[in-house]
Amino acid sequence: MNNEILIQEKATEDCGRKKKHDCLVIFLVLIVTALVFSGSLALDWTNWDDDLLIYENRLVKEGTINEIFTKPADYNTYNPLVIISFALEWKLVKDAPFLYHLDNLLLHLLCTLLALLFFHRMGLSILWSGFAALLFGIHPMRVESVAWVTERKDLLYGFFCLAALLTYIHYIVSGKNKQLLLVFIFFVLSLLSKGQAVSLPFALILLDWYFKRKIDRKAIMEKVVFFTVSLITGLMGSTFFIKNVYITTDSRAIVNAFNFLEQIILGGYAYTVYILKSVFPYATSALYPLPTAFHIKHWAGAAIAVVIFFGALAVWRKCRFVTFGVLFFTFNIFLLLMPFLANESAFLNDHYTYIAYVGLFFVVAMGLQQLSEKVPKRFIANGLAMILLIIFCALTIKYIPVWKNSETLWTYIIEKYPGKIAIAYLNRGHYFYKNNQSDKALNDFNTAIEIDPEYPLAYLDRSSVYLDRNDIEKVLQDYNSYLGFLPPFYINGNVPNPLVSDVLGNRGVIYSKKGLYEKAVVDFELAIRLKPLNPINYLNRAYAYYSLGRLAEAKQDVLTARRMGAAIDPAFEKLLEL
């Protein structure tokens, strides 16, 4: 009896010691990750979508919950939970960036914790789970998702996605329907954070396979519900919640410069690059130069992608973890291999790998764990692990300050790829212009146009500098160039382009100043057609009508502007005798 008590006490003591050990590993992983990313707390805003999504976003400043969930936005993505998080922060601190960066870091730490628990449930020891979680937490490719406030999307989506995966493993073990319901809730929350979550049902199927769950009618019907929600979300995200969709006219854009087969080859190349950078992050950047011609590296990359994918399938019997990890990565990156189909400047974006890399880090950690179990090779496995972590820490700490503000971010990209990326010069020029450095801004706008003569926004931004200098002829030339590249209507002429409306209105004002009232009226008419609720265009057209002697039409426009709440110059009203 005494022996049984002693054995039980020893077991309890061992269990307690194990829990302390596990907690220590988790604590160290989170502390190291927090220290590595602590520099992100000193960062400011950038004009790389932070303005559009946060500090200039009406929904963040004053939008209601209903509007956030139902109103299409200018940024053409549907992530209401992200916008709600920004709105809550705005109520607390307005546009002070510290809290936004702190919340990004805290969310990343939560994701790192969930990743560690996921790795452990997948069969890694607590030490190698900690190693894999550190790969996830401190990898240089994580900087974009954490340091860039806009990419709160990755962090919220990642948190709910990892929570869903962990809960689903519990469901496979327990079979309790309440666990599956919780998985579904996490799945929906993930979708409301970022559309990339539509691939989660594939990961659930993959977990069924990995844990050798019987694929019966129940298992299939479960996934039908998930896939249906993914399909509905995808359709809604690409139709109702997309406000401005058009096919770019830029001949240099990938969708115009390469045929569909070549675009697939570029997708395969991206697949290989992402895998290579998971263990050898030789380059990190917010943007990479778009290919302008096919090179041998693109063909080689696509060929390697095919070899990796089918090679992973071939070893499923002997190396089940390899097959799982590569397929997990593939399912989560697949829809993002050709982002240029929707965004002409998107190619090889670092933040696309946030969840996808979980699969690859699992393969690396499991491979090293199995190597470490062979006593003569344990030193090699441990040494490789330490080298990777040290290198990743150093690269990440060095890269974070690049995101300090718009000037540092775009200067980094320009110095890395001089004369290659037009939008980098455009956005740095925009930063200079807002900070009253018009000469520097003009130089950057000119360079952006030299790199890409078919870049509409570069002409529009340059026109602002010329307008400040009252160089009306150059302003008019840039307006003409801008309007020559952008159609007044999106999607086969059915959806008005409000950006074109503003420029047409501005050009109409210039025509009026030059006495070209007929041309001015034509511009105002189209501007009003594209954006009928802008009273300024009605007032400007009224002045042009008045100058042409068309008093009745001028009066009608003034009355329309008045009904919209516009302030009417009393002298103008008197002229029209209203």
N, C-alpha and C positions, 0 to 999 in steps of 0.2 A: 504493500500500500504506500509506504514511504517513497519507494522507488518511483511509483506512478506519479506521486505528487511532485517529486523532484523533476521528473521528465516533463510534466505539464508546466512547471515553473520555468524550466529552461526553454521550452518552446515559446512560452509567453515572452520571456526575456529576449529570445532571438527575434521574435516578431516585432517587439518594440524597437530593438536595435536596427532591424531592417527598415522600419518606418522612418526612424530618425535619419538613417543613411539616405533613403529615398528623398526625404524632405530637404536634406542638405544638398543633394544633387540639383533638385528643382530650384532651390534658393540660389545656388551658384550660377546656374544657367540664366536666371532672370537678372541677377546682379550684373553679370558680365554683359548681357545684352543691353541693360539700362545704361551702364557706363559707356559702352561703345557708342550708343546713340544719344548720350547726354548733350552732345554738341548741337543736336537739332533744336533744343529748347531756346537757343540764342538766334534762331533764324527769323527773318522777316517774311513778308509776302513776296511772291513773284507775279508777273503778269502773264504767266503760263496757266491760264484758266482760273487762277485764284480770284481774279477780278470778276470773271463771268459767273462763277459758281458761288462766290461768297460775298466779298465786300462791295460789289456792285449789283448783287442779285436782289431784286425786289422781294422775291419769295422768302429769302433769308431775313431781310430787314422788317418786313411787315406782312408777309403772306400768312394766310390761315392754314390750318391743318388740311382742310378740304381742298384748298388751292394747291398745296404742295403735292397732294396725292392725285389730283385730277387735271391740273393745268399743264399743257405742253410748255416746255421751256426752251430758251434759245440755245442751250448747250446740247440738245438732241440726245440726252440720255435720261433714262428713268430710274432715279435712285432716291425716292422720297425719304427713306430713313436717314440717308446722308444729309439731305437738306434740312431735315428736322434737327439733326445734331448741330449743324451750323447755326440754325435759328436760335436754339437754346443758348449756344455760346455767345451769339450776337447780343441777346438780351442781357447777358452778364457783363461782357467786356467790349461790346461793339467791335471795332476793327483792330484791337490790340492782339497781336499774333501769338503771344506766349501760350494762352490757354488752348488754342487750337493745336499748337505743336505738342503741348503736354498730353492732350487727349489722344493725339495720334500715337505718341510713344506708349501710353498706357494700353491702348488697344493692341499695339504690336506685341507688347509683353504678354497680354492675354492670349493672343494667337500663338505665341511661342510656347506658352504653358500648355495649351490644347494640343499643339503639335507634338510636344514631348509625351503627353499622355497617349496620344494616338500611336506614336512610334512604339511605346511600351506595350500597348494592347496588340500591336501587330507582331510581337515576338522579340523585340529587342530588349536586352537587359537594361536596367535603369541607367547604367553608365553610358552605354552606347545610345540609348534614347536621349540622354542629355547631350551627347555629342551631335546627334542628328538635329536636335532642337537648336543647338548653337549654330549649326550650319544654316538652319532656317532663320534664326534670329539675327545673326551678325553678317550675313552674306552681303557683299557690296551691291548686289542687284536688289536688295531690300531698301536701299537708301531712298530711291525714288518714291516708294510707297509710304515711307515714314516721314521723310523731310518735306515732301510736297503735300501741303495741306489738302489740296484738291483730291489726292488719292486716298482720302478717307474711305472712298469707295472700296478699295482693295481690303482695307483693314476690317471694315464692318462685314463685308461679304466673306472675308476669310474667317472671321470669328464665328459667324453662324454656320458656314460651311464645315469647318472643323468640328463644331459642336454637333452638327448633324451626323458626321461620319463616326464620331465617338459614340453617340447615342445609338446609331445603327448597329455598331458592333455589340453593344449591350443587348439590343433587340435580337440579334442572331443567336446570342447565348441564352437569353431568357425566354424569348418567344412571346413576351408580353406586348399586347396591342397598344398599351399606353406609351410604350417606348417608341413604337412606330409613329404614333400620333405626334409625339414630341419631335421626331425626325422631320416630319412633314412641316411642323410649325417653324423649325429652324430653317428648313428649305425655303419656305415662303419669305421669311425675314431676310434670308440671303439674296433672294431674287429682288426684293425691294431695296437692296443695297447696291447691287450691280448685276447686270444682265448676264455676266459670265457664269453665274450660278446655274444656268440652264443645263450645264453639263453634269450636274451632280447626280442625276439618276444613273448615268453610266458608271460613276464611281461606286454607287450602291450595288450594281450588278457585279462589279469587279470584286467587291468585298464578299459577296455571296460565293463567288468562285474561289477566292483565296481561302476562305474558311470552310470550303467544301460543303456549303449548305445545299440541301436538295432543292433543285429547281422544279418546283411543282406548280400547280395552278395558282395557289395562293401567292407564291413568290412573284409569278408573272403579273397577276392582277395588281399587286402592290405597285409595281413599277409603271403600270399603265396610268395610274393616277398621277404619279410624279411626271411622267413624260407629257401627259395632257396639260398639266400646269405649265411645264416648260414651253410647250408649243404655243399656248395662249399668251404667255408672257412675251415670247419672242415676236409673235405677230403684233401684239399691242405696242411693244417697244419700237418696232420698225414701221409702224403706221401712225397711230393716233398720237403717240408721244414724240414723234419726230416732226419738228416744226418746219425746218428748212432743209429739204433734200434736193440736190441737183447733181447732175453729172458734170464734172469739171471739164472745162474747155482747154485746160493747159495741156499742150501736146507732150510736155515732159513728164507729166504724171504717169505713174506705173500703169494705171488702167488704160491709158491711151498709147503709151510707148511700147507696150508688150501685149502680145495676144494672150488668150486665156491659158493655153498650155504653158507659155513662158511664165505667166503669173503663178501657176501651180509649181513650177520649178523653183521660183523665188520663195514660195511657201515652204518647200522642202529644204531649201537652203537655210531659211530662218529656223526651222525645226532643229537642224544640226547645230547651228550657232548657239541656240538656247541651251542645248545639252552640253556643248563644249564649255560655255561660260558658267555652267553650274559648278564645275571643278577648276576651271581656269578662266576667271573673269578678267580677260585681257583688256577689255574696254567697257567703260560705263559712261553713259551720256543720256541726257533727256531726249536727244534726237540723234539719228544717224543719217548720213547722206543717202539719198535714194539712188538706186542703181540707174544709170543712164544707158547702159549696154550690157549684154550678156558676157560674162567672163567664165573661165574654166572653173573658178571657185564656186560659181552658182551651180553648175552641172555636178561638180564633185560633191557639194553639200547636199544636193537633192539625192544623189546616189547613196551617200552615206546614211541619209535619213531612212531610205528604203531598207538598207542593210540592217540598221539598228532596230527598226520596227519588226521586221520579219525574223531577225536574229533573236529578239526577245521572245517572240512567239515560239520559236523552235526549241528553246531551252526550258519550256514550262514544266517539264517533268522533273528535271534535275535542279533547276534554279527557279523555283516558283516565285521567289521574291523579286527576281529580275523582271520576269514577265509582268508581275503586278505593278512594280514601280514604273516601268517604261509605259505601260498602258495607262496608268493613272496620269502620268505626265501628258501623254498624247491626248487623252480625253479632255483634259483641262486647258490645253493650249491649242487644240485643233481649230476652233472657231476664230482664233486670233493669229493664225499663220498668214492670212492675207487681209490685214486690216485696211490696206490701201483701197479695197473695194468700196469702203465707206468713208475713208478719210485719206485724201490724196497725199498728206505729209506723214502718215503713220507707217513705220517700218521698223521692226526689231525693237519695240518698246520694252524697256527693262521691267516695268511693273506688271506686264502680262504674266510673268512667271511666279507671282506671289504664292498661289496655291499649287500650281503645276509642279513647282520644284519639290514639294513634299514627296512626290513619288521618287524623284531622282536621289534626294537625300536619304530616303529609306534604303535604296539600293546600295549607296555608298556605305552607309552605316552597317547594314546587314553583312555586306561583303567583308568589311574590316572586322566585324565581330567574329565571323566565321574564321577569318585568317588568324585572329588573336587566340582562338581556341586551340590552334596548333602551336604548342609551346615554342618550338624553334623560331616561329615567325611572329610571335606576339610582339616582340620589339619593333618589327617592321610596321605592324598595324597601328600600334600606339604612336610610333614616330610620325607616320603619315597623318594620323588624326591631329596631332599637335601642330604639325607644320601647316596643315590646311587652316586650322583655327587662328593661328598667329598671323598668317598672310591675310586672311579675310578681315580680321580685326584691324590690321594696319591700313588696308585698302579702304575699308568703310570709314574709319576715322578721318582719313585724308580726303575722302570724297564729300563728306557731309557739308563742309563750309562752302562748297561750290553753290549750294542752294541758299546762300545767305540772302540774296535779293535778286532782282531781275538783271542787274548789271553783271554780277558775278556769274550767274547761271549762263547767260548768253555769251559773255566773254569767254568763258571756259569752252563752250561749244565752238565758238568762232576760232579760238586758238588751236583747238583740237582738229577742226576740219575747216581751215581757212578757205574762203571763197566757194564753199560747197553747199551750205544750207541757208537759203534765202530767208526763211522765217526767223532764224536766229538774229540776223541783222535787222529785220523788221521789228522784232520785239525789243531788241536793245535800243533801236532808234526810238521806239515808242516810249521807253523808259527815259531816255535822254530828253525827249520832247516834253514829257510831263514834269521833268525837273529843270526846265528852262535852259537846256543846253541844245538850242536849235541847230547850231552848226554841226555838232556831233550827230544829231538826229538826221539831218539832211544827208550827211555822208553815209550813214547806215542805210537810209532809204534808197539812195542812189546805188549802193552796192547790192542791195536786195534785188533791184531791177536789173542790174547788170548780170546777176546770177540767173535770174528767171524773168525775162522780159514779159512773160505772160502772167505775172503775179498781180491781180487786181488790187489787193489791200495795200501793196507797196505804193502804188500810184495814189490811192486815197489818202494814206498817211502823209505822203510827201506834199500833197496839195494843202494840208493844214499848215505846213511850214511856209509855203508860198503865200497862203492867204494871210498869215500873220505879217508877212513882208509886203502885202498889198501888190503882189505880182500877179495880177488878174489873168494875164494871158497864159502863164504857166499853170495857174490853177485850172483854167478852162481845158488846157491840154491834158492834164492829169485826170480830170473828170471824164473827158472823152475817152481816154484810154481805159479807165475803170469800167465805164458803161459798155465799152466795146467787148469786154471779156465776160461780163455777167449778164445772163438773160433776165428780163424783167419778171419772168414767171418760171417757177420750178416745175419739174415733173410734167413734161409734155405740155407746158403752157397752162396748167390748171391751178397752181398754187402761187400766189403773189410773193414777190421777194421784197420785203420792207426795206432792206438795206439799199436796194436800187432806188426806192422811192425817195429816201433822204438825199441821195446824190442828185437825182433828177430835180428835186426841189431846189437844191443849192445851185445847180447849173442854171435853172430858170431865173434865179435871182441875179446871177451874173449877166445873163442875156438881157434882163430888164435894165440893169445898170448900163449896158452897152447900147440900149435903145432898140434891141432886137425883140420886140414884144411878141411878135407872132411865134418865134421860136420858144420864147418863155412860156407862152400859153400851152404849147404842145407838151413841154416838159411838165408843167404843173398838172395838166390833165392826166398824164400817165402816172405821175406821182400820187395823185388823189385816187386813181383807180387801184393802185397797189396798196395804199394805206389811207383809206377813206376817213379815218377818224383823227387825222392830223389837221387842226384848224389853221396852222401857219400857212400851209399850201393854198388854202382857200383865200386867205388875206392877200398873199402874194399874187395869186391869179387875179384877184379883184383889182389890184393896182395895175397889172398888165392890161386887163380889160378896160380900165378907166383911161389908160394912156392911149388905147386904140379907139376910144370913143364908144365903147360897147357898155354904156352905163347900166342898162337893165341887168346884164350878166354880172357886172361888178357889184351891184346892189344885192343880188341873190347870193353871191359868195360871201359878202360881209354878213348878211343875215344868217347864213349857215354857220359861219365862224362864231357869231355871237351865241347861237343856240348851243354850241359846243363849249361855251364858257370862256372864249378868247377875249382878251381886252382889246377894244377897238380905239384907235387914235381918234379923238374927237374932231380933229381937223379933217380927217379923211371922211368921217361920217357927214360932216358939214358939206364937203365937196359933193357928196352923193345925195345930200338932202334927205337923209334917212330919218 
